[in-house]
Amino acid sequence: MQEKLNLFIVETKKELERLEEKRGTELGNSLNYIENEIQIQRLAAKIEAYEEMSE
């Protein structure tokens, strides 16, 4: 179970980094920017939950 949680944490952090890099690029319109920011917040919360579960 611990290994699965660690894998989820790593994969989620990679996706979070990808979305954070998107912040610097042109997203087309404000709706895309807002959607990207919401996804970033959602992934950050997931990481926090996974880390809490792994302790």
N, C-alpha and C positions, 0 to 999 in steps of 0.2 A: 504494500500500500504506500509506503514511504517513497519508494522509487517512482511510482506513478505520479504522486504529488509533485515530486521534484521535476519530473518530465513536463507536467502541466505548467509548472512555474516557468521553466525555461522556454517552453513554446509560447506562452503568453507574453513573457518579457520580449521575445523576438518580435511578436506582432505589435506590441506597444512601441518598441523602437521604430518599427517601420512607419507606424502612424505618426509618431512624433517627427520623423524626418519629412513627412508629407506637409507638415505645418509650413515649412520653408518654400514649398512649391506653390504654384498657382493652382487653386482648387476649382476655379471656374466661377463660382458664385458663393454667396454667403451661406446658402443652404448646405452645400458640400462641406464648408468649413465647420459649421455647427455640427453636422453629422460626424465629422472626423473627431471633433472635440468630445462629443458624447461617447464615441467608441473608446477614446483614450481614457476617459473617466471610468467607463465600465471595465476595461481591462485592468486598470490600476486597482479597482475594487476586487476583481477576481484574484489578482496576485496577492493582495492582502489577505483574502480569505484562505487561499491555498497555503500561505505561509503560516497562518494561525492554526490551520488543521495539521500542519506538519510538525508543529512544536510538541 
